[in-house]
Amino acid sequence: MAFHRGYYRMRHKVEDFFCRLKRYRRLSTRYEKLAITFLAFVQLAAVVDWLIY
């Protein structure tokens, strides 16, 4: 099966990003019950990840 190397690299980066987000216990266990607070913490974790990596 043929695959596009560029797409595979981009997909790998996205999967790595979600793996790094799951390091936060609060996200992986979903302590936040409201969607708006969960989204806010996802955004906060993404910003922290962007600053670190």
mmCIF entry with sequence, helices, sheets and N, C-alpha, C, O atoms, coordinates in Angstrom:
data_MODEL
# 
_entry.id   MODEL 
# 
_entity.id                         1 
_entity.type                       polymer 
_entity.pdbx_number_of_molecules   1 
# 
_entity_poly.entity_id                      1 
_entity_poly.type                           'polypeptide(L)' 
_entity_poly.nstd_linkage                   no 
_entity_poly.nstd_monomer                   no 
_entity_poly.pdbx_seq_one_letter_code       MAFHRGYYRMRHKVEDFFCRLKRYRRLSTRYEKLAITFLAFVQLAAVVDWLIY 
_entity_poly.pdbx_seq_one_letter_code_can   MAFHRGYYRMRHKVEDFFCRLKRYRRLSTRYEKLAITFLAFVQLAAVVDWLIY 
_entity_poly.pdbx_strand_id                 A 
# 
loop_
_entity_poly_seq.entity_id 
_entity_poly_seq.num 
_entity_poly_seq.mon_id 
_entity_poly_seq.hetero 
1 1  MET n 
1 2  ALA n 
1 3  PHE n 
1 4  HIS n 
1 5  ARG n 
1 6  GLY n 
1 7  TYR n 
1 8  TYR n 
1 9  ARG n 
1 10 MET n 
1 11 ARG n 
1 12 HIS n 
1 13 LYS n 
1 14 VAL n 
1 15 GLU n 
1 16 ASP n 
1 17 PHE n 
1 18 PHE n 
1 19 CYS n 
1 20 ARG n 
1 21 LEU n 
1 22 LYS n 
1 23 ARG n 
1 24 TYR n 
1 25 ARG n 
1 26 ARG n 
1 27 LEU n 
1 28 SER n 
1 29 THR n 
1 30 ARG n 
1 31 TYR n 
1 32 GLU n 
1 33 LYS n 
1 34 LEU n 
1 35 ALA n 
1 36 ILE n 
1 37 THR n 
1 38 PHE n 
1 39 LEU n 
1 40 ALA n 
1 41 PHE n 
1 42 VAL n 
1 43 GLN n 
1 44 LEU n 
1 45 ALA n 
1 46 ALA n 
1 47 VAL n 
1 48 VAL n 
1 49 ASP n 
1 50 TRP n 
1 51 LEU n 
1 52 ILE n 
1 53 TYR n 
# 
_struct_asym.id          A 
_struct_asym.entity_id   1 
# 
loop_
_struct_conf.conf_type_id 
_struct_conf.id 
_struct_conf.pdbx_PDB_helix_id 
_struct_conf.beg_label_comp_id 
_struct_conf.beg_label_asym_id 
_struct_conf.beg_label_seq_id 
_struct_conf.pdbx_beg_PDB_ins_code 
_struct_conf.end_label_comp_id 
_struct_conf.end_label_asym_id 
_struct_conf.end_label_seq_id 
_struct_conf.pdbx_end_PDB_ins_code 
_struct_conf.beg_auth_comp_id 
_struct_conf.beg_auth_asym_id 
_struct_conf.beg_auth_seq_id 
_struct_conf.end_auth_comp_id 
_struct_conf.end_auth_asym_id 
_struct_conf.end_auth_seq_id 
_struct_conf.pdbx_PDB_helix_class 
_struct_conf.details 
_struct_conf.pdbx_PDB_helix_length 
HELX_P HELX_P1 AA1 ARG A 5  ? LEU A 21 ? ARG A 5  LEU A 21 1 ? 17 
HELX_P HELX_P2 AA2 ARG A 25 ? SER A 28 ? ARG A 25 SER A 28 1 ? 4  
HELX_P HELX_P3 AA3 ALA A 35 ? ILE A 52 ? ALA A 35 ILE A 52 1 ? 18 
# 
_struct_conf_type.id          HELX_P 
_struct_conf_type.criteria    ? 
_struct_conf_type.reference   ? 
# 
loop_
_atom_site.group_PDB 
_atom_site.id 
_atom_site.type_symbol 
_atom_site.label_atom_id 
_atom_site.label_alt_id 
_atom_site.label_comp_id 
_atom_site.label_asym_id 
_atom_site.label_entity_id 
_atom_site.label_seq_id 
_atom_site.pdbx_PDB_ins_code 
_atom_site.Cartn_x 
_atom_site.Cartn_y 
_atom_site.Cartn_z 
_atom_site.occupancy 
_atom_site.B_iso_or_equiv 
_atom_site.pdbx_formal_charge 
_atom_site.auth_seq_id 
_atom_site.auth_comp_id 
_atom_site.auth_asym_id 
_atom_site.auth_atom_id 
_atom_site.pdbx_PDB_model_num 
ATOM 1   N N  . MET A 1 1  ? 0.843   -1.185 0.000  1.00 0.00 ? 1  MET A N  1 
ATOM 2   C CA . MET A 1 1  ? 0.000   0.000  0.000  1.00 0.00 ? 1  MET A CA 1 
ATOM 3   C C  . MET A 1 1  ? 0.887   1.246  0.000  1.00 0.00 ? 1  MET A C  1 
ATOM 4   O O  . MET A 1 1  ? 1.783   1.379  0.834  1.00 0.00 ? 1  MET A O  1 
ATOM 5   N N  . ALA A 1 2  ? 0.639   2.126  -0.910 1.00 0.00 ? 2  ALA A N  1 
ATOM 6   C CA . ALA A 1 2  ? 1.429   3.344  -1.040 1.00 0.00 ? 2  ALA A CA 1 
ATOM 7   C C  . ALA A 1 2  ? 0.930   4.408  -0.059 1.00 0.00 ? 2  ALA A C  1 
ATOM 8   O O  . ALA A 1 2  ? -0.264  4.497  0.230  1.00 0.00 ? 2  ALA A O  1 
ATOM 9   N N  . PHE A 1 3  ? 1.856   5.197  0.439  1.00 0.00 ? 3  PHE A N  1 
ATOM 10  C CA . PHE A 1 3  ? 1.474   6.297  1.324  1.00 0.00 ? 3  PHE A CA 1 
ATOM 11  C C  . PHE A 1 3  ? 2.347   7.502  1.002  1.00 0.00 ? 3  PHE A C  1 
ATOM 12  O O  . PHE A 1 3  ? 3.444   7.374  0.459  1.00 0.00 ? 3  PHE A O  1 
ATOM 13  N N  . HIS A 1 4  ? 1.840   8.651  1.343  1.00 0.00 ? 4  HIS A N  1 
ATOM 14  C CA . HIS A 1 4  ? 2.538   9.909  1.092  1.00 0.00 ? 4  HIS A CA 1 
ATOM 15  C C  . HIS A 1 4  ? 3.370   10.250 2.327  1.00 0.00 ? 4  HIS A C  1 
ATOM 16  O O  . HIS A 1 4  ? 2.834   10.397 3.425  1.00 0.00 ? 4  HIS A O  1 
ATOM 17  N N  . ARG A 1 5  ? 4.672   10.372 2.139  1.00 0.00 ? 5  ARG A N  1 
ATOM 18  C CA . ARG A 1 5  ? 5.573   10.610 3.275  1.00 0.00 ? 5  ARG A CA 1 
ATOM 19  C C  . ARG A 1 5  ? 5.254   11.904 4.021  1.00 0.00 ? 5  ARG A C  1 
ATOM 20  O O  . ARG A 1 5  ? 5.336   11.941 5.249  1.00 0.00 ? 5  ARG A O  1 
ATOM 21  N N  . GLY A 1 6  ? 4.897   12.949 3.308  1.00 0.00 ? 6  GLY A N  1 
ATOM 22  C CA . GLY A 1 6  ? 4.585   14.230 3.936  1.00 0.00 ? 6  GLY A CA 1 
ATOM 23  C C  . GLY A 1 6  ? 3.353   14.147 4.824  1.00 0.00 ? 6  GLY A C  1 
ATOM 24  O O  . GLY A 1 6  ? 3.327   14.705 5.921  1.00 0.00 ? 6  GLY A O  1 
ATOM 25  N N  . TYR A 1 7  ? 2.330   13.445 4.339  1.00 0.00 ? 7  TYR A N  1 
ATOM 26  C CA . TYR A 1 7  ? 1.115   13.280 5.145  1.00 0.00 ? 7  TYR A CA 1 
ATOM 27  C C  . TYR A 1 7  ? 1.405   12.450 6.394  1.00 0.00 ? 7  TYR A C  1 
ATOM 28  O O  . TYR A 1 7  ? 0.883   12.727 7.473  1.00 0.00 ? 7  TYR A O  1 
ATOM 29  N N  . TYR A 1 8  ? 2.237   11.440 6.230  1.00 0.00 ? 8  TYR A N  1 
ATOM 30  C CA . TYR A 1 8  ? 2.577   10.589 7.368  1.00 0.00 ? 8  TYR A CA 1 
ATOM 31  C C  . TYR A 1 8  ? 3.322   11.385 8.430  1.00 0.00 ? 8  TYR A C  1 
ATOM 32  O O  . TYR A 1 8  ? 3.083   11.205 9.624  1.00 0.00 ? 8  TYR A O  1 
ATOM 33  N N  . ARG A 1 9  ? 4.226   12.264 8.002  1.00 0.00 ? 9  ARG A N  1 
ATOM 34  C CA . ARG A 1 9  ? 4.974   13.092 8.964  1.00 0.00 ? 9  ARG A CA 1 
ATOM 35  C C  . ARG A 1 9  ? 4.046   14.045 9.714  1.00 0.00 ? 9  ARG A C  1 
ATOM 36  O O  . ARG A 1 9  ? 4.175   14.230 10.924 1.00 0.00 ? 9  ARG A O  1 
ATOM 37  N N  . MET A 1 10 ? 3.104   14.651 8.975  1.00 0.00 ? 10 MET A N  1 
ATOM 38  C CA . MET A 1 10 ? 2.164   15.561 9.630  1.00 0.00 ? 10 MET A CA 1 
ATOM 39  C C  . MET A 1 10 ? 1.272   14.797 10.610 1.00 0.00 ? 10 MET A C  1 
ATOM 40  O O  . MET A 1 10 ? 1.001   15.279 11.710 1.00 0.00 ? 10 MET A O  1 
ATOM 41  N N  . ARG A 1 11 ? 0.823   13.623 10.216 1.00 0.00 ? 11 ARG A N  1 
ATOM 42  C CA . ARG A 1 11 ? -0.026  12.812 11.092 1.00 0.00 ? 11 ARG A CA 1 
ATOM 43  C C  . ARG A 1 11 ? 0.732   12.410 12.350 1.00 0.00 ? 11 ARG A C  1 
ATOM 44  O O  . ARG A 1 11 ? 0.165   12.383 13.443 1.00 0.00 ? 11 ARG A O  1 
ATOM 45  N N  . HIS A 1 12 ? 2.004   12.100 12.192 1.00 0.00 ? 12 HIS A N  1 
ATOM 46  C CA . HIS A 1 12 ? 2.825   11.717 13.339 1.00 0.00 ? 12 HIS A CA 1 
ATOM 47  C C  . HIS A 1 12 ? 2.962   12.884 14.325 1.00 0.00 ? 12 HIS A C  1 
ATOM 48  O O  . HIS A 1 12 ? 2.928   12.680 15.538 1.00 0.00 ? 12 HIS A O  1 
ATOM 49  N N  . LYS A 1 13 ? 3.116   14.093 13.809 1.00 0.00 ? 13 LYS A N  1 
ATOM 50  C CA . LYS A 1 13 ? 3.209   15.271 14.679 1.00 0.00 ? 13 LYS A CA 1 
ATOM 51  C C  . LYS A 1 13 ? 1.915   15.476 15.463 1.00 0.00 ? 13 LYS A C  1 
ATOM 52  O O  . LYS A 1 13 ? 1.952   15.802 16.650 1.00 0.00 ? 13 LYS A O  1 
ATOM 53  N N  . VAL A 1 14 ? 0.790   15.288 14.814 1.00 0.00 ? 14 VAL A N  1 
ATOM 54  C CA . VAL A 1 14 ? -0.506  15.448 15.477 1.00 0.00 ? 14 VAL A CA 1 
ATOM 55  C C  . VAL A 1 14 ? -0.694  14.383 16.547 1.00 0.00 ? 14 VAL A C  1 
ATOM 56  O O  . VAL A 1 14 ? -1.157  14.680 17.648 1.00 0.00 ? 14 VAL A O  1 
ATOM 57  N N  . GLU A 1 15 ? -0.336  13.141 16.229 1.00 0.00 ? 15 GLU A N  1 
ATOM 58  C CA . GLU A 1 15 ? -0.463  12.063 17.213 1.00 0.00 ? 15 GLU A CA 1 
ATOM 59  C C  . GLU A 1 15 ? 0.462   12.294 18.401 1.00 0.00 ? 15 GLU A C  1 
ATOM 60  O O  . GLU A 1 15 ? 0.084   12.013 19.539 1.00 0.00 ? 15 GLU A O  1 
ATOM 61  N N  . ASP A 1 16 ? 1.668   12.800 18.157 1.00 0.00 ? 16 ASP A N  1 
ATOM 62  C CA . ASP A 1 16 ? 2.578   13.128 19.252 1.00 0.00 ? 16 ASP A CA 1 
ATOM 63  C C  . ASP A 1 16 ? 2.016   14.237 20.128 1.00 0.00 ? 16 ASP A C  1 
ATOM 64  O O  . ASP A 1 16 ? 2.166   14.208 21.349 1.00 0.00 ? 16 ASP A O  1 
ATOM 65  N N  . PHE A 1 17 ? 1.367   15.220 19.500 1.00 0.00 ? 17 PHE A N  1 
ATOM 66  C CA . PHE A 1 17 ? 0.765   16.315 20.258 1.00 0.00 ? 17 PHE A CA 1 
ATOM 67  C C  . PHE A 1 17 ? -0.316  15.790 21.207 1.00 0.00 ? 17 PHE A C  1 
ATOM 68  O O  . PHE A 1 17 ? -0.358  16.171 22.377 1.00 0.00 ? 17 PHE A O  1 
ATOM 69  N N  . PHE A 1 18 ? -1.194  14.910 20.695 1.00 0.00 ? 18 PHE A N  1 
ATOM 70  C CA . PHE A 1 18 ? -2.239  14.365 21.555 1.00 0.00 ? 18 PHE A CA 1 
ATOM 71  C C  . PHE A 1 18 ? -1.654  13.482 22.650 1.00 0.00 ? 18 PHE A C  1 
ATOM 72  O O  . PHE A 1 18 ? -2.196  13.428 23.754 1.00 0.00 ? 18 PHE A O  1 
ATOM 73  N N  . CYS A 1 19 ? -0.565  12.798 22.361 1.00 0.00 ? 19 CYS A N  1 
ATOM 74  C CA . CYS A 1 19 ? 0.101   11.996 23.392 1.00 0.00 ? 19 CYS A CA 1 
ATOM 75  C C  . CYS A 1 19 ? 0.639   12.900 24.503 1.00 0.00 ? 19 CYS A C  1 
ATOM 76  O O  . CYS A 1 19 ? 0.531   12.575 25.686 1.00 0.00 ? 19 CYS A O  1 
ATOM 77  N N  . ARG A 1 20 ? 1.218   14.036 24.110 1.00 0.00 ? 20 ARG A N  1 
ATOM 78  C CA . ARG A 1 20 ? 1.718   14.966 25.127 1.00 0.00 ? 20 ARG A CA 1 
ATOM 79  C C  . ARG A 1 20 ? 0.577   15.586 25.930 1.00 0.00 ? 20 ARG A C  1 
ATOM 80  O O  . ARG A 1 20 ? 0.731   15.844 27.124 1.00 0.00 ? 20 ARG A O  1 
ATOM 81  N N  . LEU A 1 21 ? -0.571  15.829 25.285 1.00 0.00 ? 21 LEU A N  1 
ATOM 82  C CA . LEU A 1 21 ? -1.717  16.368 26.021 1.00 0.00 ? 21 LEU A CA 1 
ATOM 83  C C  . LEU A 1 21 ? -2.241  15.366 27.033 1.00 0.00 ? 21 LEU A C  1 
ATOM 84  O O  . LEU A 1 21 ? -2.700  15.761 28.105 1.00 0.00 ? 21 LEU A O  1 
ATOM 85  N N  . LYS A 1 22 ? -2.184  14.082 26.719 1.00 0.00 ? 22 LYS A N  1 
ATOM 86  C CA . LYS A 1 22 ? -2.695  13.068 27.627 1.00 0.00 ? 22 LYS A CA 1 
ATOM 87  C C  . LYS A 1 22 ? -1.827  12.882 28.862 1.00 0.00 ? 22 LYS A C  1 
ATOM 88  O O  . LYS A 1 22 ? -2.215  12.187 29.800 1.00 0.00 ? 22 LYS A O  1 
ATOM 89  N N  . ARG A 1 23 ? -0.655  13.502 28.862 1.00 0.00 ? 23 ARG A N  1 
ATOM 90  C CA . ARG A 1 23 ? 0.183   13.463 30.069 1.00 0.00 ? 23 ARG A CA 1 
ATOM 91  C C  . ARG A 1 23 ? -0.478  14.204 31.230 1.00 0.00 ? 23 ARG A C  1 
ATOM 92  O O  . ARG A 1 23 ? -0.237  13.895 32.397 1.00 0.00 ? 23 ARG A O  1 
ATOM 93  N N  . TYR A 1 24 ? -1.304  15.173 30.898 1.00 0.00 ? 24 TYR A N  1 
ATOM 94  C CA . TYR A 1 24 ? -2.024  15.903 31.931 1.00 0.00 ? 24 TYR A CA 1 
ATOM 95  C C  . TYR A 1 24 ? -3.166  15.021 32.427 1.00 0.00 ? 24 TYR A C  1 
ATOM 96  O O  . TYR A 1 24 ? -4.092  14.700 31.683 1.00 0.00 ? 24 TYR A O  1 
ATOM 97  N N  . ARG A 1 25 ? -3.081  14.647 33.670 1.00 0.00 ? 25 ARG A N  1 
ATOM 98  C CA . ARG A 1 25 ? -4.076  13.731 34.243 1.00 0.00 ? 25 ARG A CA 1 
ATOM 99  C C  . ARG A 1 25 ? -5.479  14.311 34.166 1.00 0.00 ? 25 ARG A C  1 
ATOM 100 O O  . ARG A 1 25 ? -6.457  13.591 33.964 1.00 0.00 ? 25 ARG A O  1 
ATOM 101 N N  . ARG A 1 26 ? -5.556  15.605 34.329 1.00 0.00 ? 26 ARG A N  1 
ATOM 102 C CA . ARG A 1 26 ? -6.854  16.280 34.301 1.00 0.00 ? 26 ARG A CA 1 
ATOM 103 C C  . ARG A 1 26 ? -7.541  16.117 32.950 1.00 0.00 ? 26 ARG A C  1 
ATOM 104 O O  . ARG A 1 26 ? -8.766  16.024 32.885 1.00 0.00 ? 26 ARG A O  1 
ATOM 105 N N  . LEU A 1 27 ? -6.767  16.082 31.884 1.00 0.00 ? 27 LEU A N  1 
ATOM 106 C CA . LEU A 1 27 ? -7.342  15.900 30.554 1.00 0.00 ? 27 LEU A CA 1 
ATOM 107 C C  . LEU A 1 27 ? -7.690  14.442 30.283 1.00 0.00 ? 27 LEU A C  1 
ATOM 108 O O  . LEU A 1 27 ? -8.757  14.140 29.748 1.00 0.00 ? 27 LEU A O  1 
ATOM 109 N N  . SER A 1 28 ? -6.790  13.545 30.653 1.00 0.00 ? 28 SER A N  1 
ATOM 110 C CA . SER A 1 28 ? -7.014  12.142 30.313 1.00 0.00 ? 28 SER A CA 1 
ATOM 111 C C  . SER A 1 28 ? -8.172  11.533 31.101 1.00 0.00 ? 28 SER A C  1 
ATOM 112 O O  . SER A 1 28 ? -8.859  10.646 30.594 1.00 0.00 ? 28 SER A O  1 
ATOM 113 N N  . THR A 1 29 ? -8.398  11.994 32.329 1.00 0.00 ? 29 THR A N  1 
ATOM 114 C CA . THR A 1 29 ? -9.508  11.451 33.123 1.00 0.00 ? 29 THR A CA 1 
ATOM 115 C C  . THR A 1 29 ? -10.759 12.312 33.036 1.00 0.00 ? 29 THR A C  1 
ATOM 116 O O  . THR A 1 29 ? -11.819 11.932 33.534 1.00 0.00 ? 29 THR A O  1 
ATOM 117 N N  . ARG A 1 30 ? -10.632 13.471 32.402 1.00 0.00 ? 30 ARG A N  1 
ATOM 118 C CA . ARG A 1 30 ? -11.738 14.408 32.193 1.00 0.00 ? 30 ARG A CA 1 
ATOM 119 C C  . ARG A 1 30 ? -12.439 14.772 33.507 1.00 0.00 ? 30 ARG A C  1 
ATOM 120 O O  . ARG A 1 30 ? -13.609 14.454 33.723 1.00 0.00 ? 30 ARG A O  1 
ATOM 121 N N  . TYR A 1 31 ? -11.681 15.449 34.373 1.00 0.00 ? 31 TYR A N  1 
ATOM 122 C CA . TYR A 1 31 ? -12.250 15.930 35.633 1.00 0.00 ? 31 TYR A CA 1 
ATOM 123 C C  . TYR A 1 31 ? -13.313 16.997 35.392 1.00 0.00 ? 31 TYR A C  1 
ATOM 124 O O  . TYR A 1 31 ? -14.300 17.090 36.123 1.00 0.00 ? 31 TYR A O  1 
ATOM 125 N N  . GLU A 1 32 ? -13.094 17.796 34.357 1.00 0.00 ? 32 GLU A N  1 
ATOM 126 C CA . GLU A 1 32 ? -14.022 18.883 34.070 1.00 0.00 ? 32 GLU A CA 1 
ATOM 127 C C  . GLU A 1 32 ? -15.306 18.305 33.479 1.00 0.00 ? 32 GLU A C  1 
ATOM 128 O O  . GLU A 1 32 ? -15.264 17.564 32.496 1.00 0.00 ? 32 GLU A O  1 
ATOM 129 N N  . LYS A 1 33 ? -16.424 18.638 34.068 1.00 0.00 ? 33 LYS A N  1 
ATOM 130 C CA . LYS A 1 33 ? -17.697 18.102 33.588 1.00 0.00 ? 33 LYS A CA 1 
ATOM 131 C C  . LYS A 1 33 ? -18.333 18.995 32.532 1.00 0.00 ? 33 LYS A C  1 
ATOM 132 O O  . LYS A 1 33 ? -19.057 18.516 31.658 1.00 0.00 ? 33 LYS A O  1 
ATOM 133 N N  . LEU A 1 34 ? -18.063 20.286 32.615 1.00 0.00 ? 34 LEU A N  1 
ATOM 134 C CA . LEU A 1 34 ? -18.617 21.204 31.624 1.00 0.00 ? 34 LEU A CA 1 
ATOM 135 C C  . LEU A 1 34 ? -17.696 21.274 30.411 1.00 0.00 ? 34 LEU A C  1 
ATOM 136 O O  . LEU A 1 34 ? -16.473 21.298 30.547 1.00 0.00 ? 34 LEU A O  1 
ATOM 137 N N  . ALA A 1 35 ? -18.284 21.304 29.251 1.00 0.00 ? 35 ALA A N  1 
ATOM 138 C CA . ALA A 1 35 ? -17.503 21.327 28.011 1.00 0.00 ? 35 ALA A CA 1 
ATOM 139 C C  . ALA A 1 35 ? -16.648 22.586 27.911 1.00 0.00 ? 35 ALA A C  1 
ATOM 140 O O  . ALA A 1 35 ? -15.530 22.530 27.399 1.00 0.00 ? 35 ALA A O  1 
ATOM 141 N N  . ILE A 1 36 ? -17.150 23.705 28.386 1.00 0.00 ? 36 ILE A N  1 
ATOM 142 C CA . ILE A 1 36 ? -16.415 24.967 28.270 1.00 0.00 ? 36 ILE A CA 1 
ATOM 143 C C  . ILE A 1 36 ? -15.160 24.950 29.144 1.00 0.00 ? 36 ILE A C  1 
ATOM 144 O O  . ILE A 1 36 ? -14.121 25.457 28.720 1.00 0.00 ? 36 ILE A O  1 
ATOM 145 N N  . THR A 1 37 ? -15.227 24.389 30.339 1.00 0.00 ? 37 THR A N  1 
ATOM 146 C CA . THR A 1 37 ? -14.046 24.332 31.198 1.00 0.00 ? 37 THR A CA 1 
ATOM 147 C C  . THR A 1 37 ? -13.050 23.290 30.685 1.00 0.00 ? 37 THR A C  1 
ATOM 148 O O  . THR A 1 37 ? -11.839 23.475 30.802 1.00 0.00 ? 37 THR A O  1 
ATOM 149 N N  . PHE A 1 38 ? -13.563 22.201 30.120 1.00 0.00 ? 38 PHE A N  1 
ATOM 150 C CA . PHE A 1 38 ? -12.675 21.201 29.528 1.00 0.00 ? 38 PHE A CA 1 
ATOM 151 C C  . PHE A 1 38 ? -11.929 21.800 28.346 1.00 0.00 ? 38 PHE A C  1 
ATOM 152 O O  . PHE A 1 38 ? -10.722 21.599 28.211 1.00 0.00 ? 38 PHE A O  1 
ATOM 153 N N  . LEU A 1 39 ? -12.629 22.531 27.490 1.00 0.00 ? 39 LEU A N  1 
ATOM 154 C CA . LEU A 1 39 ? -12.003 23.184 26.342 1.00 0.00 ? 39 LEU A CA 1 
ATOM 155 C C  . LEU A 1 39 ? -10.969 24.206 26.798 1.00 0.00 ? 39 LEU A C  1 
ATOM 156 O O  . LEU A 1 39 ? -9.906  24.328 26.190 1.00 0.00 ? 39 LEU A O  1 
ATOM 157 N N  . ALA A 1 40 ? -11.272 24.938 27.858 1.00 0.00 ? 40 ALA A N  1 
ATOM 158 C CA . ALA A 1 40 ? -10.329 25.929 28.368 1.00 0.00 ? 40 ALA A CA 1 
ATOM 159 C C  . ALA A 1 40 ? -9.047  25.258 28.834 1.00 0.00 ? 40 ALA A C  1 
ATOM 160 O O  . ALA A 1 40 ? -7.956  25.774 28.593 1.00 0.00 ? 40 ALA A O  1 
ATOM 161 N N  . PHE A 1 41 ? -9.166  24.115 29.499 1.00 0.00 ? 41 PHE A N  1 
ATOM 162 C CA . PHE A 1 41 ? -7.961  23.429 29.959 1.00 0.00 ? 41 PHE A CA 1 
ATOM 163 C C  . PHE A 1 41 ? -7.199  22.812 28.790 1.00 0.00 ? 41 PHE A C  1 
ATOM 164 O O  . PHE A 1 41 ? -5.969  22.770 28.816 1.00 0.00 ? 41 PHE A O  1 
ATOM 165 N N  . VAL A 1 42 ? -7.896  22.339 27.778 1.00 0.00 ? 42 VAL A N  1 
ATOM 166 C CA . VAL A 1 42 ? -7.220  21.824 26.580 1.00 0.00 ? 42 VAL A CA 1 
ATOM 167 C C  . VAL A 1 42 ? -6.430  22.946 25.917 1.00 0.00 ? 42 VAL A C  1 
ATOM 168 O O  . VAL A 1 42 ? -5.297  22.735 25.484 1.00 0.00 ? 42 VAL A O  1 
ATOM 169 N N  . GLN A 1 43 ? -7.014  24.128 25.836 1.00 0.00 ? 43 GLN A N  1 
ATOM 170 C CA . GLN A 1 43 ? -6.320  25.262 25.237 1.00 0.00 ? 43 GLN A CA 1 
ATOM 171 C C  . GLN A 1 43 ? -5.115  25.670 26.078 1.00 0.00 ? 43 GLN A C  1 
ATOM 172 O O  . GLN A 1 43 ? -4.056  25.982 25.534 1.00 0.00 ? 43 GLN A O  1 
ATOM 173 N N  . LEU A 1 44 ? -5.267  25.670 27.384 1.00 0.00 ? 44 LEU A N  1 
ATOM 174 C CA . LEU A 1 44 ? -4.151  26.001 28.264 1.00 0.00 ? 44 LEU A CA 1 
ATOM 175 C C  . LEU A 1 44 ? -3.014  24.994 28.110 1.00 0.00 ? 44 LEU A C  1 
ATOM 176 O O  . LEU A 1 44 ? -1.847  25.376 28.023 1.00 0.00 ? 44 LEU A O  1 
ATOM 177 N N  . ALA A 1 45 ? -3.355  23.723 28.076 1.00 0.00 ? 45 ALA A N  1 
ATOM 178 C CA . ALA A 1 45 ? -2.336  22.682 27.906 1.00 0.00 ? 45 ALA A CA 1 
ATOM 179 C C  . ALA A 1 45 ? -1.661  22.798 26.546 1.00 0.00 ? 45 ALA A C  1 
ATOM 180 O O  . ALA A 1 45 ? -0.459  22.558 26.434 1.00 0.00 ? 45 ALA A O  1 
ATOM 181 N N  . ALA A 1 46 ? -2.412  23.162 25.513 1.00 0.00 ? 46 ALA A N  1 
ATOM 182 C CA . ALA A 1 46 ? -1.831  23.327 24.181 1.00 0.00 ? 46 ALA A CA 1 
ATOM 183 C C  . ALA A 1 46 ? -0.852  24.494 24.154 1.00 0.00 ? 46 ALA A C  1 
ATOM 184 O O  . ALA A 1 46 ? 0.198   24.407 23.517 1.00 0.00 ? 46 ALA A O  1 
ATOM 185 N N  . VAL A 1 47 ? -1.184  25.576 24.833 1.00 0.00 ? 47 VAL A N  1 
ATOM 186 C CA . VAL A 1 47 ? -0.280  26.728 24.886 1.00 0.00 ? 47 VAL A CA 1 
ATOM 187 C C  . VAL A 1 47 ? 0.993   26.364 25.642 1.00 0.00 ? 47 VAL A C  1 
ATOM 188 O O  . VAL A 1 47 ? 2.091   26.710 25.207 1.00 0.00 ? 47 VAL A O  1 
ATOM 189 N N  . VAL A 1 48 ? 0.856   25.676 26.758 1.00 0.00 ? 48 VAL A N  1 
ATOM 190 C CA . VAL A 1 48 ? 2.027   25.249 27.519 1.00 0.00 ? 48 VAL A CA 1 
ATOM 191 C C  . VAL A 1 48 ? 2.888   24.314 26.675 1.00 0.00 ? 48 VAL A C  1 
ATOM 192 O O  . VAL A 1 48 ? 4.114   24.429 26.677 1.00 0.00 ? 48 VAL A O  1 
ATOM 193 N N  . ASP A 1 49 ? 2.261   23.398 25.959 1.00 0.00 ? 49 ASP A N  1 
ATOM 194 C CA . ASP A 1 49 ? 2.995   22.485 25.085 1.00 0.00 ? 49 ASP A CA 1 
ATOM 195 C C  . ASP A 1 49 ? 3.711   23.255 23.982 1.00 0.00 ? 49 ASP A C  1 
ATOM 196 O O  . ASP A 1 49 ? 4.851   22.939 23.641 1.00 0.00 ? 49 ASP A O  1 
ATOM 197 N N  . TRP A 1 50 ? 3.053   24.255 23.429 1.00 0.00 ? 50 TRP A N  1 
ATOM 198 C CA . TRP A 1 50 ? 3.651   25.053 22.364 1.00 0.00 ? 50 TRP A CA 1 
ATOM 199 C C  . TRP A 1 50 ? 4.866   25.829 22.889 1.00 0.00 ? 50 TRP A C  1 
ATOM 200 O O  . TRP A 1 50 ? 5.857   25.974 22.174 1.00 0.00 ? 50 TRP A O  1 
ATOM 201 N N  . LEU A 1 51 ? 4.800   26.328 24.130 1.00 0.00 ? 51 LEU A N  1 
ATOM 202 C CA . LEU A 1 51 ? 5.903   27.067 24.705 1.00 0.00 ? 51 LEU A CA 1 
ATOM 203 C C  . LEU A 1 51 ? 7.097   26.164 25.035 1.00 0.00 ? 51 LEU A C  1 
ATOM 204 O O  . LEU A 1 51 ? 8.251   26.580 24.925 1.00 0.00 ? 51 LEU A O  1 
ATOM 205 N N  . ILE A 1 52 ? 6.807   24.938 25.436 1.00 0.00 ? 52 ILE A N  1 
ATOM 206 C CA . ILE A 1 52 ? 7.873   24.012 25.823 1.00 0.00 ? 52 ILE A CA 1 
ATOM 207 C C  . ILE A 1 52 ? 8.510   23.372 24.601 1.00 0.00 ? 52 ILE A C  1 
ATOM 208 O O  . ILE A 1 52 ? 9.736   23.298 24.515 1.00 0.00 ? 52 ILE A O  1 
ATOM 209 N N  . TYR A 1 53 ? 7.713   22.912 23.665 1.00 0.00 ? 53 TYR A N  1 
ATOM 210 C CA . TYR A 1 53 ? 8.235   22.177 22.505 1.00 0.00 ? 53 TYR A CA 1 
ATOM 211 C C  . TYR A 1 53 ? 8.287   23.089 21.368 1.00 0.00 ? 53 TYR A C  1 
ATOM 212 O O  . TYR A 1 53 ? 8.696   22.692 20.277 1.00 0.00 ? 53 TYR A O  1 
# 
